[in-house]
Amino acid sequence: MKKVDLEKIKVLRKNAGLSLEEMAVQLGYESANGYYYLEIGRGKFPAETLAKVAQIFGVTIEELFFEEKITDSVILGEEREVI
């Protein structure tokens, strides 16, 4: 399952030299808090907002996602026997 890569968005914003407030303004939010809650995962990015984020940073929307996978350690952990 693909998830929005919140850390990547934060890094892109910081690398671009944009504050939370500046990013919020570019995306049409009334305050930095509205955007901040999205960036920390307390809300879900609307598709149109992700499209704007991708445009601001010059990346594709797909680059703002990562593939969530079950790690080998989790799989192995489930297969362990209790002695």
PDB file with SEQRES, HELIX, SHEET and CRYST1 records, atoms N, CA, C and O in Angstrom:
SEQRES   1 A   83  MET LYS LYS VAL ASP LEU GLU LYS ILE LYS VAL LEU ARG          
SEQRES   2 A   83  LYS ASN ALA GLY LEU SER LEU GLU GLU MET ALA VAL GLN          
SEQRES   3 A   83  LEU GLY TYR GLU SER ALA ASN GLY TYR TYR TYR LEU GLU          
SEQRES   4 A   83  ILE GLY ARG GLY LYS PHE PRO ALA GLU THR LEU ALA LYS          
SEQRES   5 A   83  VAL ALA GLN ILE PHE GLY VAL THR ILE GLU GLU LEU PHE          
SEQRES   6 A   83  PHE GLU GLU LYS ILE THR ASP SER VAL ILE LEU GLY GLU          
SEQRES   7 A   83  GLU ARG GLU VAL ILE                                          
HELIX    1 AA1 LEU A    6  ASN A   15  1                                  10    
HELIX    2 AA2 LEU A   20  LEU A   27  1                                   8    
HELIX    3 AA3 ALA A   32  GLU A   39  1                                   8    
HELIX    4 AA4 ALA A   47  PHE A   57  1                                  11    
HELIX    5 AA5 ILE A   61  LEU A   64  5                                   4    
HELIX    6 AA6 ASP A   72  GLU A   79  1                                   8    
SHEET    1 AA1 2 LYS A   2  VAL A   4  0                                        
SHEET    2 AA1 2 PHE A  65  GLU A  67 -1                                        
CRYST1    1.000    1.000    1.000  90.00  90.00  90.00 P 1           1          
ATOM      1  N   MET A   1       0.842  -1.170   0.000  1.00  0.00           N  
ATOM      2  CA  MET A   1       0.000   0.000   0.000  1.00  0.00           C  
ATOM      3  C   MET A   1       0.895   1.244   0.000  1.00  0.00           C  
ATOM      4  O   MET A   1       1.871   1.317   0.747  1.00  0.00           O  
ATOM      5  N   LYS A   2       0.561   2.190  -0.820  1.00  0.00           N  
ATOM      6  CA  LYS A   2       1.353   3.420  -0.894  1.00  0.00           C  
ATOM      7  C   LYS A   2       0.833   4.439   0.105  1.00  0.00           C  
ATOM      8  O   LYS A   2      -0.370   4.590   0.315  1.00  0.00           O  
ATOM      9  N   LYS A   3       1.794   5.138   0.717  1.00  0.00           N  
ATOM     10  CA  LYS A   3       1.455   6.180   1.685  1.00  0.00           C  
ATOM     11  C   LYS A   3       2.216   7.444   1.329  1.00  0.00           C  
ATOM     12  O   LYS A   3       3.278   7.395   0.709  1.00  0.00           O  
ATOM     13  N   VAL A   4       1.661   8.565   1.726  1.00  0.00           N  
ATOM     14  CA  VAL A   4       2.334   9.845   1.513  1.00  0.00           C  
ATOM     15  C   VAL A   4       3.596   9.853   2.368  1.00  0.00           C  
ATOM     16  O   VAL A   4       3.554   9.536   3.557  1.00  0.00           O  
ATOM     17  N   ASP A   5       4.713  10.218   1.756  1.00  0.00           N  
ATOM     18  CA  ASP A   5       6.001  10.276   2.449  1.00  0.00           C  
ATOM     19  C   ASP A   5       6.128  11.646   3.115  1.00  0.00           C  
ATOM     20  O   ASP A   5       6.672  12.586   2.537  1.00  0.00           O  
ATOM     21  N   LEU A   6       5.620  11.736   4.330  1.00  0.00           N  
ATOM     22  CA  LEU A   6       5.588  13.010   5.053  1.00  0.00           C  
ATOM     23  C   LEU A   6       6.986  13.546   5.319  1.00  0.00           C  
ATOM     24  O   LEU A   6       7.214  14.754   5.251  1.00  0.00           O  
ATOM     25  N   GLU A   7       7.917  12.658   5.618  1.00  0.00           N  
ATOM     26  CA  GLU A   7       9.289  13.094   5.885  1.00  0.00           C  
ATOM     27  C   GLU A   7       9.908  13.700   4.628  1.00  0.00           C  
ATOM     28  O   GLU A   7      10.623  14.699   4.706  1.00  0.00           O  
ATOM     29  N   LYS A   8       9.636  13.102   3.478  1.00  0.00           N  
ATOM     30  CA  LYS A   8      10.176  13.633   2.224  1.00  0.00           C  
ATOM     31  C   LYS A   8       9.609  15.022   1.946  1.00  0.00           C  
ATOM     32  O   LYS A   8      10.343  15.917   1.527  1.00  0.00           O  
ATOM     33  N   ILE A   9       8.324  15.205   2.171  1.00  0.00           N  
ATOM     34  CA  ILE A   9       7.704  16.512   1.952  1.00  0.00           C  
ATOM     35  C   ILE A   9       8.338  17.554   2.869  1.00  0.00           C  
ATOM     36  O   ILE A   9       8.617  18.676   2.447  1.00  0.00           O  
ATOM     37  N   LYS A  10       8.561  17.178   4.115  1.00  0.00           N  
ATOM     38  CA  LYS A  10       9.193  18.095   5.065  1.00  0.00           C  
ATOM     39  C   LYS A  10      10.608  18.459   4.614  1.00  0.00           C  
ATOM     40  O   LYS A  10      10.994  19.627   4.657  1.00  0.00           O  
ATOM     41  N   VAL A  11      11.378  17.460   4.181  1.00  0.00           N  
ATOM     42  CA  VAL A  11      12.750  17.703   3.711  1.00  0.00           C  
ATOM     43  C   VAL A  11      12.736  18.592   2.471  1.00  0.00           C  
ATOM     44  O   VAL A  11      13.540  19.519   2.368  1.00  0.00           O  
ATOM     45  N   LEU A  12      11.841  18.324   1.537  1.00  0.00           N  
ATOM     46  CA  LEU A  12      11.739  19.154   0.331  1.00  0.00           C  
ATOM     47  C   LEU A  12      11.418  20.603   0.696  1.00  0.00           C  
ATOM     48  O   LEU A  12      11.991  21.537   0.134  1.00  0.00           O  
ATOM     49  N   ARG A  13      10.503  20.777   1.637  1.00  0.00           N  
ATOM     50  CA  ARG A  13      10.127  22.132   2.067  1.00  0.00           C  
ATOM     51  C   ARG A  13      11.313  22.855   2.682  1.00  0.00           C  
ATOM     52  O   ARG A  13      11.590  24.008   2.353  1.00  0.00           O  
ATOM     53  N   LYS A  14      12.004  22.173   3.570  1.00  0.00           N  
ATOM     54  CA  LYS A  14      13.154  22.799   4.232  1.00  0.00           C  
ATOM     55  C   LYS A  14      14.279  23.087   3.241  1.00  0.00           C  
ATOM     56  O   LYS A  14      14.911  24.141   3.304  1.00  0.00           O  
ATOM     57  N   ASN A  15      14.528  22.151   2.326  1.00  0.00           N  
ATOM     58  CA  ASN A  15      15.571  22.360   1.311  1.00  0.00           C  
ATOM     59  C   ASN A  15      15.243  23.533   0.397  1.00  0.00           C  
ATOM     60  O   ASN A  15      16.141  24.198  -0.119  1.00  0.00           O  
ATOM     61  N   ALA A  16      13.956  23.782   0.200  1.00  0.00           N  
ATOM     62  CA  ALA A  16      13.526  24.913  -0.627  1.00  0.00           C  
ATOM     63  C   ALA A  16      13.555  26.220   0.162  1.00  0.00           C  
ATOM     64  O   ALA A  16      13.315  27.291  -0.394  1.00  0.00           O  
ATOM     65  N   GLY A  17      13.849  26.129   1.453  1.00  0.00           N  
ATOM     66  CA  GLY A  17      13.911  27.326   2.288  1.00  0.00           C  
ATOM     67  C   GLY A  17      12.554  27.904   2.630  1.00  0.00           C  
ATOM     68  O   GLY A  17      12.436  29.096   2.913  1.00  0.00           O  
ATOM     69  N   LEU A  18      11.525  27.062   2.605  1.00  0.00           N  
ATOM     70  CA  LEU A  18      10.167  27.527   2.896  1.00  0.00           C  
ATOM     71  C   LEU A  18       9.793  27.230   4.342  1.00  0.00           C  
ATOM     72  O   LEU A  18      10.002  26.119   4.829  1.00  0.00           O  
ATOM     73  N   SER A  19       9.244  28.217   5.016  1.00  0.00           N  
ATOM     74  CA  SER A  19       8.728  28.007   6.370  1.00  0.00           C  
ATOM     75  C   SER A  19       7.361  27.335   6.263  1.00  0.00           C  
ATOM     76  O   SER A  19       6.779  27.252   5.182  1.00  0.00           O  
ATOM     77  N   LEU A  20       6.864  26.863   7.391  1.00  0.00           N  
ATOM     78  CA  LEU A  20       5.511  26.298   7.415  1.00  0.00           C  
ATOM     79  C   LEU A  20       4.494  27.328   6.940  1.00  0.00           C  
ATOM     80  O   LEU A  20       3.573  27.006   6.190  1.00  0.00           O  
ATOM     81  N   GLU A  21       4.668  28.565   7.383  1.00  0.00           N  
ATOM     82  CA  GLU A  21       3.737  29.628   7.004  1.00  0.00           C  
ATOM     83  C   GLU A  21       3.791  29.899   5.497  1.00  0.00           C  
ATOM     84  O   GLU A  21       2.748  30.048   4.859  1.00  0.00           O  
ATOM     85  N   GLU A  22       4.987  29.962   4.932  1.00  0.00           N  
ATOM     86  CA  GLU A  22       5.120  30.213   3.489  1.00  0.00           C  
ATOM     87  C   GLU A  22       4.495  29.080   2.682  1.00  0.00           C  
ATOM     88  O   GLU A  22       3.845  29.318   1.663  1.00  0.00           O  
ATOM     89  N   MET A  23       4.696  27.852   3.143  1.00  0.00           N  
ATOM     90  CA  MET A  23       4.115  26.701   2.451  1.00  0.00           C  
ATOM     91  C   MET A  23       2.594  26.757   2.540  1.00  0.00           C  
ATOM     92  O   MET A  23       1.896  26.502   1.560  1.00  0.00           O  
ATOM     93  N   ALA A  24       2.093  27.090   3.717  1.00  0.00           N  
ATOM     94  CA  ALA A  24       0.645  27.192   3.908  1.00  0.00           C  
ATOM     95  C   ALA A  24       0.040  28.227   2.966  1.00  0.00           C  
ATOM     96  O   ALA A  24      -1.009  27.987   2.368  1.00  0.00           O  
ATOM     97  N   VAL A  25       0.695  29.370   2.832  1.00  0.00           N  
ATOM     98  CA  VAL A  25       0.205  30.436   1.945  1.00  0.00           C  
ATOM     99  C   VAL A  25       0.183  29.947   0.499  1.00  0.00           C  
ATOM    100  O   VAL A  25      -0.796  30.167  -0.214  1.00  0.00           O  
ATOM    101  N   GLN A  26       1.255  29.287   0.062  1.00  0.00           N  
ATOM    102  CA  GLN A  26       1.314  28.799  -1.325  1.00  0.00           C  
ATOM    103  C   GLN A  26       0.217  27.783  -1.618  1.00  0.00           C  
ATOM    104  O   GLN A  26      -0.237  27.655  -2.755  1.00  0.00           O  
ATOM    105  N   LEU A  27      -0.205  27.057  -0.575  1.00  0.00           N  
ATOM    106  CA  LEU A  27      -1.239  26.036  -0.763  1.00  0.00           C  
ATOM    107  C   LEU A  27      -2.646  26.548  -0.480  1.00  0.00           C  
ATOM    108  O   LEU A  27      -3.624  25.815  -0.628  1.00  0.00           O  
ATOM    109  N   GLY A  28      -2.742  27.824  -0.067  1.00  0.00           N  
ATOM    110  CA  GLY A  28      -4.050  28.424   0.150  1.00  0.00           C  
ATOM    111  C   GLY A  28      -4.639  28.228   1.532  1.00  0.00           C  
ATOM    112  O   GLY A  28      -5.839  28.421   1.724  1.00  0.00           O  
ATOM    113  N   TYR A  29      -3.819  27.851   2.493  1.00  0.00           N  
ATOM    114  CA  TYR A  29      -4.308  27.701   3.868  1.00  0.00           C  
ATOM    115  C   TYR A  29      -4.287  29.052   4.565  1.00  0.00           C  
ATOM    116  O   TYR A  29      -3.446  29.899   4.266  1.00  0.00           O  
ATOM    117  N   GLU A  30      -5.212  29.250   5.494  1.00  0.00           N  
ATOM    118  CA  GLU A  30      -5.298  30.520   6.214  1.00  0.00           C  
ATOM    119  C   GLU A  30      -4.213  30.667   7.262  1.00  0.00           C  
ATOM    120  O   GLU A  30      -3.827  31.784   7.608  1.00  0.00           O  
ATOM    121  N   SER A  31      -3.717  29.544   7.770  1.00  0.00           N  
ATOM    122  CA  SER A  31      -2.667  29.609   8.786  1.00  0.00           C  
ATOM    123  C   SER A  31      -1.683  28.467   8.590  1.00  0.00           C  
ATOM    124  O   SER A  31      -1.964  27.495   7.890  1.00  0.00           O  
ATOM    125  N   ALA A  32      -0.530  28.604   9.218  1.00  0.00           N  
ATOM    126  CA  ALA A  32       0.486  27.557   9.141  1.00  0.00           C  
ATOM    127  C   ALA A  32      -0.001  26.272   9.806  1.00  0.00           C  
ATOM    128  O   ALA A  32       0.397  25.176   9.412  1.00  0.00           O  
ATOM    129  N   ASN A  33      -0.863  26.408  10.817  1.00  0.00           N  
ATOM    130  CA  ASN A  33      -1.356  25.223  11.528  1.00  0.00           C  
ATOM    131  C   ASN A  33      -2.080  24.253  10.609  1.00  0.00           C  
ATOM    132  O   ASN A  33      -1.907  23.040  10.728  1.00  0.00           O  
ATOM    133  N   GLY A  34      -2.884  24.773   9.700  1.00  0.00           N  
ATOM    134  CA  GLY A  34      -3.615  23.915   8.771  1.00  0.00           C  
ATOM    135  C   GLY A  34      -2.688  23.029   7.966  1.00  0.00           C  
ATOM    136  O   GLY A  34      -2.947  21.839   7.786  1.00  0.00           O  
ATOM    137  N   TYR A  35      -1.606  23.619   7.484  1.00  0.00           N  
ATOM    138  CA  TYR A  35      -0.627  22.839   6.727  1.00  0.00           C  
ATOM    139  C   TYR A  35       0.196  21.950   7.654  1.00  0.00           C  
ATOM    140  O   TYR A  35       0.462  20.792   7.334  1.00  0.00           O  
ATOM    141  N   TYR A  36       0.596  22.489   8.794  1.00  0.00           N  
ATOM    142  CA  TYR A  36       1.429  21.750   9.748  1.00  0.00           C  
ATOM    143  C   TYR A  36       0.791  20.416  10.125  1.00  0.00           C  
ATOM    144  O   TYR A  36       1.480  19.399  10.190  1.00  0.00           O  
ATOM    145  N   TYR A  37      -0.511  20.411  10.373  1.00  0.00           N  
ATOM    146  CA  TYR A  37      -1.189  19.175  10.744  1.00  0.00           C  
ATOM    147  C   TYR A  37      -1.103  18.128   9.638  1.00  0.00           C  
ATOM    148  O   TYR A  37      -1.042  16.933   9.927  1.00  0.00           O  
ATOM    149  N   LEU A  38      -1.097  18.551   8.394  1.00  0.00           N  
ATOM    150  CA  LEU A  38      -0.928  17.606   7.292  1.00  0.00           C  
ATOM    151  C   LEU A  38       0.488  17.049   7.284  1.00  0.00           C  
ATOM    152  O   LEU A  38       0.694  15.846   7.127  1.00  0.00           O  
ATOM    153  N   GLU A  39       1.461  17.938   7.454  1.00  0.00           N  
ATOM    154  CA  GLU A  39       2.864  17.529   7.361  1.00  0.00           C  
ATOM    155  C   GLU A  39       3.264  16.567   8.481  1.00  0.00           C  
ATOM    156  O   GLU A  39       4.154  15.739   8.292  1.00  0.00           O  
ATOM    157  N   ILE A  40       2.620  16.667   9.638  1.00  0.00           N  
ATOM    158  CA  ILE A  40       2.958  15.751  10.732  1.00  0.00           C  
ATOM    159  C   ILE A  40       2.040  14.524  10.772  1.00  0.00           C  
ATOM    160  O   ILE A  40       2.180  13.674  11.651  1.00  0.00           O  
ATOM    161  N   GLY A  41       1.112  14.432   9.831  1.00  0.00           N  
ATOM    162  CA  GLY A  41       0.276  13.251   9.734  1.00  0.00           C  
ATOM    163  C   GLY A  41      -0.993  13.270  10.562  1.00  0.00           C  
ATOM    164  O   GLY A  41      -1.638  12.234  10.720  1.00  0.00           O  
ATOM    165  N   ARG A  42      -1.366  14.418  11.091  1.00  0.00           N  
ATOM    166  CA  ARG A  42      -2.605  14.502  11.876  1.00  0.00           C  
ATOM    167  C   ARG A  42      -3.829  14.681  10.983  1.00  0.00           C  
ATOM    168  O   ARG A  42      -4.965  14.621  11.452  1.00  0.00           O  
ATOM    169  N   GLY A  43      -3.591  14.896   9.720  1.00  0.00           N  
ATOM    170  CA  GLY A  43      -4.659  14.998   8.735  1.00  0.00           C  
ATOM    171  C   GLY A  43      -4.180  14.322   7.461  1.00  0.00           C  
ATOM    172  O   GLY A  43      -3.009  13.956   7.355  1.00  0.00           O  
ATOM    173  N   LYS A  44      -5.056  14.155   6.510  1.00  0.00           N  
ATOM    174  CA  LYS A  44      -4.685  13.527   5.241  1.00  0.00           C  
ATOM    175  C   LYS A  44      -4.611  14.585   4.155  1.00  0.00           C  
ATOM    176  O   LYS A  44      -5.487  15.443   4.040  1.00  0.00           O  
ATOM    177  N   PHE A  45      -3.545  14.510   3.356  1.00  0.00           N  
ATOM    178  CA  PHE A  45      -3.381  15.441   2.248  1.00  0.00           C  
ATOM    179  C   PHE A  45      -4.466  15.204   1.205  1.00  0.00           C  
ATOM    180  O   PHE A  45      -4.576  14.091   0.690  1.00  0.00           O  
ATOM    181  N   PRO A  46      -5.268  16.210   0.878  1.00  0.00           N  
ATOM    182  CA  PRO A  46      -6.197  16.074  -0.249  1.00  0.00           C  
ATOM    183  C   PRO A  46      -5.400  15.924  -1.551  1.00  0.00           C  
ATOM    184  O   PRO A  46      -4.290  16.445  -1.663  1.00  0.00           O  
ATOM    185  N   ALA A  47      -5.959  15.222  -2.521  1.00  0.00           N  
ATOM    186  CA  ALA A  47      -5.264  14.978  -3.787  1.00  0.00           C  
ATOM    187  C   ALA A  47      -4.834  16.279  -4.457  1.00  0.00           C  
ATOM    188  O   ALA A  47      -3.727  16.368  -4.988  1.00  0.00           O  
ATOM    189  N   GLU A  48      -5.708  17.290  -4.435  1.00  0.00           N  
ATOM    190  CA  GLU A  48      -5.361  18.548  -5.097  1.00  0.00           C  
ATOM    191  C   GLU A  48      -4.208  19.256  -4.379  1.00  0.00           C  
ATOM    192  O   GLU A  48      -3.417  19.953  -5.014  1.00  0.00           O  
ATOM    193  N   THR A  49      -4.115  19.080  -3.075  1.00  0.00           N  
ATOM    194  CA  THR A  49      -3.009  19.672  -2.323  1.00  0.00           C  
ATOM    195  C   THR A  49      -1.710  18.960  -2.658  1.00  0.00           C  
ATOM    196  O   THR A  49      -0.673  19.606  -2.811  1.00  0.00           O  
ATOM    197  N   LEU A  50      -1.750  17.632  -2.773  1.00  0.00           N  
ATOM    198  CA  LEU A  50      -0.548  16.889  -3.159  1.00  0.00           C  
ATOM    199  C   LEU A  50      -0.071  17.302  -4.545  1.00  0.00           C  
ATOM    200  O   LEU A  50       1.132  17.394  -4.790  1.00  0.00           O  
ATOM    201  N   ALA A  51      -1.009  17.549  -5.449  1.00  0.00           N  
ATOM    202  CA  ALA A  51      -0.636  18.004  -6.790  1.00  0.00           C  
ATOM    203  C   ALA A  51       0.079  19.348  -6.714  1.00  0.00           C  
ATOM    204  O   ALA A  51       1.061  19.567  -7.424  1.00  0.00           O  
ATOM    205  N   LYS A  52      -0.403  20.250  -5.861  1.00  0.00           N  
ATOM    206  CA  LYS A  52       0.242  21.557  -5.698  1.00  0.00           C  
ATOM    207  C   LYS A  52       1.620  21.406  -5.061  1.00  0.00           C  
ATOM    208  O   LYS A  52       2.566  22.083  -5.464  1.00  0.00           O  
ATOM    209  N   VAL A  53       1.738  20.521  -4.066  1.00  0.00           N  
ATOM    210  CA  VAL A  53       3.026  20.277  -3.408  1.00  0.00           C  
ATOM    211  C   VAL A  53       4.036  19.781  -4.441  1.00  0.00           C  
ATOM    212  O   VAL A  53       5.168  20.263  -4.492  1.00  0.00           O  
ATOM    213  N   ALA A  54       3.624  18.822  -5.257  1.00  0.00           N  
ATOM    214  CA  ALA A  54       4.511  18.291  -6.293  1.00  0.00           C  
ATOM    215  C   ALA A  54       4.943  19.395  -7.248  1.00  0.00           C  
ATOM    216  O   ALA A  54       6.112  19.465  -7.629  1.00  0.00           O  
ATOM    217  N   GLN A  55       4.019  20.248  -7.632  1.00  0.00           N  
ATOM    218  CA  GLN A  55       4.327  21.352  -8.542  1.00  0.00           C  
ATOM    219  C   GLN A  55       5.310  22.333  -7.901  1.00  0.00           C  
ATOM    220  O   GLN A  55       6.252  22.775  -8.558  1.00  0.00           O  
ATOM    221  N   ILE A  56       5.106  22.674  -6.642  1.00  0.00           N  
ATOM    222  CA  ILE A  56       5.990  23.608  -5.941  1.00  0.00           C  
ATOM    223  C   ILE A  56       7.425  23.092  -5.938  1.00  0.00           C  
ATOM    224  O   ILE A  56       8.365  23.862  -6.131  1.00  0.00           O  
ATOM    225  N   PHE A  57       7.593  21.783  -5.716  1.00  0.00           N  
ATOM    226  CA  PHE A  57       8.933  21.212  -5.598  1.00  0.00           C  
ATOM    227  C   PHE A  57       9.473  20.630  -6.901  1.00  0.00           C  
ATOM    228  O   PHE A  57      10.599  20.135  -6.939  1.00  0.00           O  
ATOM    229  N   GLY A  58       8.681  20.688  -7.963  1.00  0.00           N  
ATOM    230  CA  GLY A  58       9.143  20.188  -9.256  1.00  0.00           C  
ATOM    231  C   GLY A  58       9.353  18.685  -9.291  1.00  0.00           C  
ATOM    232  O   GLY A  58      10.289  18.193  -9.923  1.00  0.00           O  
ATOM    233  N   VAL A  59       8.475  17.956  -8.607  1.00  0.00           N  
ATOM    234  CA  VAL A  59       8.539  16.497  -8.606  1.00  0.00           C  
ATOM    235  C   VAL A  59       7.189  15.956  -9.064  1.00  0.00           C  
ATOM    236  O   VAL A  59       6.213  16.700  -9.165  1.00  0.00           O  
ATOM    237  N   THR A  60       7.141  14.667  -9.337  1.00  0.00           N  
ATOM    238  CA  THR A  60       5.863  14.049  -9.687  1.00  0.00           C  
ATOM    239  C   THR A  60       5.112  13.708  -8.402  1.00  0.00           C  
ATOM    240  O   THR A  60       5.710  13.596  -7.331  1.00  0.00           O  
ATOM    241  N   ILE A  61       3.821  13.547  -8.521  1.00  0.00           N  
ATOM    242  CA  ILE A  61       3.027  13.153  -7.354  1.00  0.00           C  
ATOM    243  C   ILE A  61       3.518  11.809  -6.826  1.00  0.00           C  
ATOM    244  O   ILE A  61       3.563  11.599  -5.614  1.00  0.00           O  
ATOM    245  N   GLU A  62       3.884  10.903  -7.719  1.00  0.00           N  
ATOM    246  CA  GLU A  62       4.347   9.580  -7.315  1.00  0.00           C  
ATOM    247  C   GLU A  62       5.575   9.657  -6.413  1.00  0.00           C  
ATOM    248  O   GLU A  62       5.763   8.806  -5.544  1.00  0.00           O  
ATOM    249  N   GLU A  63       6.407  10.669  -6.616  1.00  0.00           N  
ATOM    250  CA  GLU A  63       7.612  10.822  -5.799  1.00  0.00           C  
ATOM    251  C   GLU A  63       7.294  11.231  -4.363  1.00  0.00           C  
ATOM    252  O   GLU A  63       8.174  11.191  -3.503  1.00  0.00           O  
ATOM    253  N   LEU A  64       6.065  11.619  -4.096  1.00  0.00           N  
ATOM    254  CA  LEU A  64       5.662  12.014  -2.751  1.00  0.00           C  
ATOM    255  C   LEU A  64       5.100  10.838  -1.954  1.00  0.00           C  
ATOM    256  O   LEU A  64       4.614  11.016  -0.837  1.00  0.00           O  
ATOM    257  N   PHE A  65       5.167   9.638  -2.527  1.00  0.00           N  
ATOM    258  CA  PHE A  65       4.665   8.438  -1.874  1.00  0.00           C  
ATOM    259  C   PHE A  65       5.782   7.435  -1.658  1.00  0.00           C  
ATOM    260  O   PHE A  65       6.824   7.500  -2.311  1.00  0.00           O  
ATOM    261  N   PHE A  66       5.560   6.506  -0.737  1.00  0.00           N  
ATOM    262  CA  PHE A  66       6.453   5.370  -0.577  1.00  0.00           C  
ATOM    263  C   PHE A  66       5.597   4.122  -0.444  1.00  0.00           C  
ATOM    264  O   PHE A  66       4.430   4.186  -0.059  1.00  0.00           O  
ATOM    265  N   GLU A  67       6.198   2.996  -0.768  1.00  0.00           N  
ATOM    266  CA  GLU A  67       5.499   1.718  -0.687  1.00  0.00           C  
ATOM    267  C   GLU A  67       5.668   1.161   0.716  1.00  0.00           C  
ATOM    268  O   GLU A  67       6.786   0.907   1.163  1.00  0.00           O  
ATOM    269  N   GLU A  68       4.563   0.976   1.399  1.00  0.00           N  
ATOM    270  CA  GLU A  68       4.614   0.408   2.748  1.00  0.00           C  
ATOM    271  C   GLU A  68       4.699  -1.108   2.619  1.00  0.00           C  
ATOM    272  O   GLU A  68       3.826  -1.742   2.028  1.00  0.00           O  
ATOM    273  N   LYS A  69       5.764  -1.679   3.179  1.00  0.00           N  
ATOM    274  CA  LYS A  69       5.971  -3.124   3.085  1.00  0.00           C  
ATOM    275  C   LYS A  69       6.162  -3.707   4.475  1.00  0.00           C  
ATOM    276  O   LYS A  69       6.620  -3.034   5.399  1.00  0.00           O  
ATOM    277  N   ILE A  70       5.805  -4.957   4.595  1.00  0.00           N  
ATOM    278  CA  ILE A  70       6.080  -5.669   5.837  1.00  0.00           C  
ATOM    279  C   ILE A  70       7.543  -6.072   5.789  1.00  0.00           C  
ATOM    280  O   ILE A  70       7.990  -6.690   4.823  1.00  0.00           O  
ATOM    281  N   THR A  71       8.281  -5.726   6.819  1.00  0.00           N  
ATOM    282  CA  THR A  71       9.705  -6.042   6.827  1.00  0.00           C  
ATOM    283  C   THR A  71       9.937  -7.497   7.187  1.00  0.00           C  
ATOM    284  O   THR A  71       9.083  -8.150   7.787  1.00  0.00           O  
ATOM    285  N   ASP A  72      11.108  -7.994   6.811  1.00  0.00           N  
ATOM    286  CA  ASP A  72      11.458  -9.375   7.127  1.00  0.00           C  
ATOM    287  C   ASP A  72      11.443  -9.623   8.630  1.00  0.00           C  
ATOM    288  O   ASP A  72      11.051 -10.701   9.078  1.00  0.00           O  
ATOM    289  N   SER A  73      11.865  -8.639   9.407  1.00  0.00           N  
ATOM    290  CA  SER A  73      11.902  -8.835  10.858  1.00  0.00           C  
ATOM    291  C   SER A  73      10.503  -9.042  11.426  1.00  0.00           C  
ATOM    292  O   SER A  73      10.320  -9.821  12.362  1.00  0.00           O  
ATOM    293  N   VAL A  74       9.531  -8.359  10.872  1.00  0.00           N  
ATOM    294  CA  VAL A  74       8.155  -8.545  11.334  1.00  0.00           C  
ATOM    295  C   VAL A  74       7.674  -9.935  10.956  1.00  0.00           C  
ATOM    296  O   VAL A  74       7.059 -10.627  11.767  1.00  0.00           O  
ATOM    297  N   ILE A  75       7.953 -10.343   9.727  1.00  0.00           N  
ATOM    298  CA  ILE A  75       7.536 -11.669   9.271  1.00  0.00           C  
ATOM    299  C   ILE A  75       8.217 -12.740  10.111  1.00  0.00           C  
ATOM    300  O   ILE A  75       7.561 -13.671  10.578  1.00  0.00           O  
ATOM    301  N   LEU A  76       9.523 -12.618  10.308  1.00  0.00           N  
ATOM    302  CA  LEU A  76      10.249 -13.593  11.110  1.00  0.00           C  
ATOM    303  C   LEU A  76       9.753 -13.606  12.545  1.00  0.00           C  
ATOM    304  O   LEU A  76       9.670 -14.666  13.165  1.00  0.00           O  
ATOM    305  N   GLY A  77       9.426 -12.447  13.072  1.00  0.00           N  
ATOM    306  CA  GLY A  77       8.923 -12.354  14.439  1.00  0.00           C  
ATOM    307  C   GLY A  77       7.638 -13.133  14.626  1.00  0.00           C  
ATOM    308  O   GLY A  77       7.399 -13.687  15.699  1.00  0.00           O  
ATOM    309  N   GLU A  78       6.817 -13.182  13.607  1.00  0.00           N  
ATOM    310  CA  GLU A  78       5.552 -13.905  13.697  1.00  0.00           C  
ATOM    311  C   GLU A  78       5.758 -15.407  13.620  1.00  0.00           C  
ATOM    312  O   GLU A  78       4.904 -16.175  14.064  1.00  0.00           O  
ATOM    313  N   GLU A  79       6.892 -15.837  13.056  1.00  0.00           N  
ATOM    314  CA  GLU A  79       7.139 -17.259  12.876  1.00  0.00           C  
ATOM    315  C   GLU A  79       7.894 -17.882  14.045  1.00  0.00           C  
ATOM    316  O   GLU A  79       8.087 -19.098  14.064  1.00  0.00           O  
ATOM    317  N   ARG A  80       8.318 -17.098  15.003  1.00  0.00           N  
ATOM    318  CA  ARG A  80       9.083 -17.617  16.135  1.00  0.00           C  
ATOM    319  C   ARG A  80       8.208 -18.486  17.026  1.00  0.00           C  
ATOM    320  O   ARG A  80       7.024 -18.222  17.236  1.00  0.00           O  
ATOM    321  N   GLU A  81       8.842 -19.531  17.540  1.00  0.00           N  
ATOM    322  CA  GLU A  81       8.146 -20.398  18.481  1.00  0.00           C  
ATOM    323  C   GLU A  81       8.387 -19.913  19.892  1.00  0.00           C  
ATOM    324  O   GLU A  81       9.464 -19.408  20.210  1.00  0.00           O  
ATOM    325  N   VAL A  82       7.408 -20.062  20.719  1.00  0.00           N  
ATOM    326  CA  VAL A  82       7.563 -19.748  22.134  1.00  0.00           C  
ATOM    327  C   VAL A  82       7.907 -21.045  22.838  1.00  0.00           C  
ATOM    328  O   VAL A  82       7.183 -22.034  22.726  1.00  0.00           O  
ATOM    329  N   ILE A  83       9.028 -21.038  23.572  1.00  0.00           N  
ATOM    330  CA  ILE A  83       9.476 -22.266  24.254  1.00  0.00           C  
ATOM    331  C   ILE A  83       9.199 -22.152  25.735  1.00  0.00           C  
ATOM    332  O   ILE A  83       9.499 -23.076  26.492  1.00  0.00           O  
TER     333      ILE A  83                                                      
END                                                                             
